[in-house]
Amino acid sequence: MRLILASQSPARLSVLRAAGVEPVVRVSGVDEDALVASLGDPTPEQTVVALSEAKAEAVEHDDECVVVGCDSMLLFEGELLGKPGTTEVARERWRRIAGKSGELITGHTVLKVSGGVVVDRASAAESTTVRFGTPSDEELEAYLATGEPLHVAGAFTIDGLGGWFIDGIDGDHTSVIGISLPLTRKLLGRLGVPVSTLW
Ligand SMILES: Nc1nc2c(ncn2[C@H]2C[C@H](O)[C@@H](COP(=O)(O)OP(=O)(O)OP(=O)(O)O)O2)c(=O)[nH]1
């Protein structure tokens, strides 16, 4: 069964490849800010699930395939945080999170396509507690200078340079990276697609 990954994320691609899947990558280009603004007053989980649904729906589907869309954000002190985008925002973000914990929430949507139409779908969010370390000012500036924290949800990675500053997690690490393998397996199972048909 062909899997279409509706994401430009190199992290999601690498998680799937390490798990034996060579997805077809199609970038959705969804305007995430506009979609979130249209949602009214959603919960954090509803927000990331809605974004994952929009991404999966937006990409071109093959006649017979499954499509996976994801969206990750950091829930910290009641605020849902995405990618910082700038060094200043990433620095401020780290000044807030250092030494504390947050929830990295990833929304997942899987579509089953047959005969060129979506015949079934399943969505869910996965939440993982992330315990942040306390980088020194010198370490933080050096990390910011790499650019990595600017382009990832929550301004950190657990499998990259950010790993030095993550004291631990409680939950699924693949979900933090960007796509939960166990949750995706369960969603595919609901659609009657064993993961073993993907590799
Ligand atoms: N390698 C790595 N990447 C992470 C980690 N935490 C978050 N990220 C990345 C995964 C996603 O690429 C990004 C979250 O942003 P989004 O969910 O909006 O996805 P993105 O805009 O990258 O691509 P997409 O919207 O799916 O086309 O942050 C981590 O611990 N490790």
The ligand as a MOL file (V3000), in Angstrom:
LIG
                    3D

  0  0  0     0  0            999 V3000
M  V30 BEGIN CTAB
M  V30 COUNTS 31 33 0 0 0
M  V30 BEGIN ATOM
M  V30 1 N 13.6430 16.4950 14.1940 0
M  V30 2 C 12.7150 17.0220 15.0390 0
M  V30 3 N 11.7610 17.8560 14.5420 0
M  V30 4 C 10.8460 18.3320 15.4230 0
M  V30 5 C 10.8550 18.0400 16.7960 0
M  V30 6 N 9.7960 18.6890 17.3790 0
M  V30 7 C 9.1480 19.3540 16.3970 0
M  V30 8 N 9.7700 19.1170 15.2180 0
M  V30 9 C 9.4060 19.6150 13.8980 0
M  V30 10 C 8.4760 18.6500 13.1840 0
M  V30 11 C 7.7880 19.5370 12.2030 0
M  V30 12 O 8.5730 19.6090 11.0250 0
M  V30 13 C 7.7770 20.8880 12.9060 0
M  V30 14 C 6.3870 21.1920 13.4440 0
M  V30 15 O 5.7250 22.0080 12.5040 0
M  V30 16 P 4.4620 21.4780 11.6690 0
M  V30 17 O 3.7870 20.3710 12.4070 0
M  V30 18 O 3.6580 22.6550 11.2770 0
M  V30 19 O 5.0850 20.7970 10.3620 0
M  V30 20 P 5.9250 21.5200 9.2370 0
M  V30 21 O 5.5040 22.9310 9.0660 0
M  V30 22 O 7.3860 21.2680 9.5080 0
M  V30 23 O 5.5800 20.6870 7.9400 0
M  V30 24 P 4.1020 20.4180 7.3650 0
M  V30 25 O 3.2100 21.5200 7.8600 0
M  V30 26 O 3.6870 19.0680 7.9000 0
M  V30 27 O 4.3030 20.4000 5.8710 0
M  V30 28 O 8.6590 20.8060 14.0130 0
M  V30 29 C 11.8890 17.1640 17.2820 0
M  V30 30 O 11.9990 16.8430 18.4710 0
M  V30 31 N 12.7670 16.6830 16.3650 0
M  V30 END ATOM
M  V30 BEGIN BOND
M  V30 1 1 1 2
M  V30 2 2 2 3
M  V30 3 1 2 31
M  V30 4 1 3 4
M  V30 5 2 4 5
M  V30 6 1 4 8
M  V30 7 1 5 6
M  V30 8 1 5 29
M  V30 9 2 6 7
M  V30 10 1 7 8
M  V30 11 1 8 9
M  V30 12 1 9 10
M  V30 13 1 9 28
M  V30 14 1 10 11
M  V30 15 1 11 12
M  V30 16 1 11 13
M  V30 17 1 13 14
M  V30 18 1 13 28
M  V30 19 1 14 15
M  V30 20 1 15 16
M  V30 21 2 16 17
M  V30 22 1 16 18
M  V30 23 1 16 19
M  V30 24 1 19 20
M  V30 25 2 20 21
M  V30 26 1 20 22
M  V30 27 1 20 23
M  V30 28 1 23 24
M  V30 29 2 24 25
M  V30 30 1 24 26
M  V30 31 1 24 27
M  V30 32 2 29 30
M  V30 33 1 29 31
M  V30 END BOND
M  V30 END CTAB
M  END
